[in-house]
């Protein structure tokens, strides 16, 4: 029975539960400082109208420009502040958005005499990964569940669920085989204080 429980543990759980008590305490202290700063960042973003779920990580620079058009689910890692918040950006759970990613949500009608403003917005569904320096244009209004945008991709249209896209313009290259369901997403930036603590406390169960 014990061997079966061990085999069901994620690599994150196995790695942390093998730590000595001293190493655990040192890691807990470092994560607690990050946690306090993160709570301050989230307080700023929420005060400005953003909706942000549990265990999600954003930068201070994004928090300072946040407004009620920013909606972020649980367990997300948003490593860029280049989000166009003139229209709604709705981000699901367990989403990873890399550094330098730019998301535009608005444009203009180029066939109009008055160059009319056009507002689109975007929905990014659960378990999406948008890699470093990808560029999401306003004509993309939905990135489906589990989709992956490769680094540097220029995305001009919607992406189907579990699709991997790359290039300029981004095109489908293959389907994703599985999502990152066992990843503690907030651990990517050392913001996993809660998961770290709970994983250690459950080590003998």
Secondary structure, DSSP 8 states (H G I E B T S, - for coil): -HHHHHHHS-HHHHHHHTS-HHHHHHHHHHHHHHHHHHHHHHHHHHHTT-EE-TT-B--HHHHHH--TTEEE-SS-EE---EE-TTS-EEE-SS-EE-TT-EE--EEE-TTSTT--EEE--EEE-TT-EE-TT-EE-TT--EE-TT-EE-TT-EE-S-B-TTEEEETBTTEEEEE-S---TT--GGGGGT--HHHHHHHHHTTT-
